[in-house]
Amino acid sequence: MLTVQGLDKAIRQMAGAAANRRFYNRLRYDVAEEFMDACAAGSAWVSPRLAASFQRASYQGKKEWVFEVKGPYAMEAGTTVPNAAKLGAPRIMGRALSKTAGKLPAQADRFFHSAGKAAGFDVSKQS
């Protein structure tokens, strides 16, 4: 059998770094922030209050956005603005979700770059 010295150790280090909760949570928050920012951009012309909610800004001292971890595999992101549905929030959020999904590969690359660096790999880009 042919073996590569240190490969098993390198694989364990990468798996450990990729499973690091800090890196994983940062990825989830980055995706949720990207989604909320896209919602804010799409709702700016509809309602300043709705846009402010998606920007995670208070309205009259009240928090009107939802941005929290829901279990190990989910984030909840949205708005609690009254009449948000009548203002078109579901449609705006659907478009924002499509835009965010298009950016997921780049965010995953950053995640694995961080995990690889933490595992001790050379993660510099080479052409």
N, C-alpha and C positions, 0 to 999 in steps of 0.2 A: 504494500500500500504506500502511496506517495502522500506525504503530509507537508504542509507549509508551516514552518516554525512561527509561532505567535499568532496564527490566524484565528484559532479558537479563542484566545484571549482578546484579540481585537474585536471579534464578533460579540463577545460577552460585554465588552466595554461599550460598544456602540448601542447594543440593546439596552443596557442599563441607562445610558445617557438619554436615549430616545424615550424610555419609560419614566424619565425624571418628571415628576409632577409639575415642577416649576416651568420647565420648557413647554409641557403640554398645556398648562393653564394659560401661559403667555400666547400660545397659538390660538386657543379658544377666545381669549379676550381680543386679540388682534382681528380675528374674523368677525366677532360681534361688533367691534368698533367700526370696522370697514362697512358692515351692513348698516349700522345706525347713521354713519356719515352719508352713505348713499341715500338713505331714507330722508335725511335732512335736506340734501340737495334736491331731491325730487319733490319735496313738500314746501319748499321756500315760497313758491308762487301761489300755493293754495292757502296757507295759513301761517303767519309768523309764529303763532303759539305752538302749532304742530311741529314746525321746523325746530323751534327752540327745544321742544321735548326730545326730538331725535338727536339734537346736539347735546343733550344731557344738561340743559340749563333750567334753572328753577323758574317758575311762573308765580308771581306774587308769593314768593317764599315757599312754594310747594314743589315737591319732586313729582313730575308727571311722566317719568320714563321708567321702564323696567329693564334692568341690566344685571342679571345675576346668574350664578352657576346653578344648574338644576341637575344634580347627580353627576356621576363620573363622565358622562358622554354628551351632555347637553348644556346649552346656554339659553337663557330666555332673554330676548331683547325686543323691545317694542315701546308702546306709549299707552298712557292711561288718560289722555286728553279726552274730555267729554265730547261726544259726537265725532270722534275720530273716524268712525266708519262712514258717516255721512260726508266727511271731508275727503274721502277717497283713500284713507290710510291702507286698506287691504291691497288696493291696486298699486299704490306707491311702494308698499313693502314687497309685493311680488316682483316688481321691476328691480328694486334694490337687491333682492335675493339673487336674481339672475346676474346682475352686475358683480355681486360678491362672489358667486360661484366661479365666474371667469377669472377671478384673481386668486383662487385657492391654490393652483399649482405654484405660483410665486411664493405664497405664504408657506406652503409645505417645504419648498426649497430652503427658505430661511430657517424653518424649524430643524430640518436635517443638517443644515450648516452649523447651527448652534449646538446640536447634539453631537455632531462629529467633532467639533472643536473641543467640547467638554470631555469627549472620550480620548482626546489626545491625537486625533488625526490631523494631517495637513489638509486644510479645507480651502486653501487658496485656489482661485480659478486658474486653470491652465488651458491654453488654446492648442 
